[in-house]
Amino acid sequence: MSNMTSGLRFVIDATEGESRRLHVGIEIDGPFTGSNLTLHFPRWVPGSYFLREPIQHMTDFTATDQDGNALSFHRKDVDAMRIKTLETSSKVTVKYRLLATDLSVRANHLDTTHVHMMPPFTWFLPTEGIDSKRLEMVHCVELHAPQTWMPATQYASSGERKGAGELTGNQGITHCFTSTGRDELLDAIIECNANPMDSWVVDGRTHHLKLWDSGGHDVDPGMLERFKVDMNRIIKEHHALFGTPPWDHYVTVIQLTESMRGGLEHLNSQTSMLPRQCLMPGHEDEYLDLVSLFSHEYLHQWNVKRLRPRNFLDYDLQREVHSDLLWWFEGGTSWMGDMLCVRSGAWSEDDWRKDFLRKMKRHTARNGMNTESLAESSHDAWIHLYRGHAFSRETQISYYLEGELAIMQLDAELRRRSKGDFGVCDLMAELCKRHALECDATHRLGITYKDIRKALTSMKGGRQLGALLDSLMHERKAPNMDETMAFYGLKLVPEKPFKDDEEKHGWLGLNLSAKDGRVLATSHHTGSPVRHCVMPGDEIVAINGLRTPTAKKLATSLKGKAGTEVTLMVSHEGIIHEHHVLVSSAPQHGVKLEGKGNARWRSYIETRQSS
């Protein structure tokens, strides 16, 4: 490895895809500040509020000095290595291998067709033994890959060279990049595969699109072009709200799989993973989900990456850093991201209504909002949302879903009081101007709850809304969606309302899993009549003596049984029990929007782009 006198040098070799292991090297030049050089593996991936242990995938660690002499080392804590340097050490090089088999947006994945590299899952960082200011200097990043692969990354390219890789000796191309500072180094991705990268300019900014299919399936060209058109629409709608930003080169990586879904934002890039049907003709719902996920992660450039909770300005990568504001940063992004889809024309109004129906069905099927506020849900994300269980919905809420609905209520009230001049989208843009990194008018970086409240109450129409914001964020209750939609001339009605003469079927209030001739309870709905006697994992064996090997047969056995007592035969821990239960009909929640809406609704969903 060559000298680097400012920052550090990070190297990975992805030429042994069949092994599923990355070869990794880190070169640290002196001077050293002591006889111990301690390297920590980050445990937190920014954007994912959950501690992880990437060091578990590491093997074959070595450390040498500038002359190739082996240096002694030992494990420290659960996430670190401590290397003993010599008085003559002017350079330390560490090498190791990493298992890269986790197909997700939050980890490394390597096979014979691609590598997806996540820096926090790849590199140790020195925490003792060098001047900490070195981490804020310019770092060198090098990827050695097969010759037919081409990389996509937000890192700045500094050239490439052909030949043997220094870590494996395998032939390929070494792609060289630079990155400045710790956070820019870590908050990035590299996706490298043989597929071409599309690049084009929108409003003076260059956007890149890189695709990879986990099974090697070809993407439909027509669907790909459709997606690029909708990307442009969404990008322009974001620019219309926030202004065209000064940062350039945004990278979108789309990973297509059999069934997995997820997204993770980075400083100037995103990785979005969806079932491959999203880019197949005839799968409209899946395509609309792709559009929504792109918009959500794209919005995070502003709301999370530049505008942050004040205590997230300097990430602590070894422990949890809590925030009461995830309802704003994730719930607000979900709300605004989908609204920009419909305003841009990438979604139709009917598309938005169908998505809203799905959200309202999730919202009304759980009652955790009676025991957990949005602020509490945000603060406890580390132990709640990312560690869910079968009973979570009874005592916990999702700050994504419930935050989105609460912000919709706040937005409607702000629009009502400002006579349509302002909404929460304008509040988000104003907060970015005042408090976001890289925004010209910034006078204090990062926000607290007080900053959001102050900006809201300073807006036209927002003077008296502080109390409403306090209630929505800190009280344990559901947002008033009936009142919110009524403001727009819309009414929430049941998806399938009962008719007066309709025979009502019995309802157990269970989510079910059917497999191999068994129907298992997985969780309860709010108001389930069998909450006291059927637990998650129990098998529903029979109803009124009729065997229920499939969900369809179970539903058939409950036809016309609403308001009557039925006999459930249940297997609990392998023991058969009988329960006599009075079953009701399914609750009729208002989840579907009815009506065309008024002028306020039309203004709400119209584009903000200038003609």
Secondary structure, DSSP 4 states (H G I P E B T S, - for coil): ----SSS-EEEEE---GGGTEEEEEEEEES--SSSEEEEE---B-TTS-SB--GGGGEEEEEEEETT--B--EEEETTTEEEEE--TT-SEEEEEEEEE-B--STTS-EE-SSEEEE-GGGT--EEEESS-GGGGGSEEEEEEEE-TT-EEEESSEEEEEEEEE-TTT--EEEEEEEEEESHHHHHS--EEEESS-EEEEEETTEEEEEEEEETT-PPPPHHHHHHHHHHHHHHHHHHHHHH---S---EEEEEEEESS--EEEEETTEEEEEEEGGGGSTT-HHHHHHHHHHHHHHHHTTTBTTTB-BGGGSS--TTS----S-HIIIIIHHHHHHHHHHHHHTSS-HHHHHHHHHHHHHHHHT--GGGT--HHHHHHTTTTTGGG--TTHHHH---TTHHHHHHHHHHHHHHHHHTTTS--HHHHHHHHHHHH-TT-TT-SS-SB-HHHHHHHHHHSTT-TT-HHHHHHHHHSSS---HHHHHHHTT-EEE-SSPPPTTPPPPPB--EEEEEETTEEEEEEE-TT-TTTTT--TT-EEEEETTEE--SHHHHHHHTTT-TTSEEEEEEEETTEEEEEEEE-BPPP----EEES---HHHHHHHS--S--
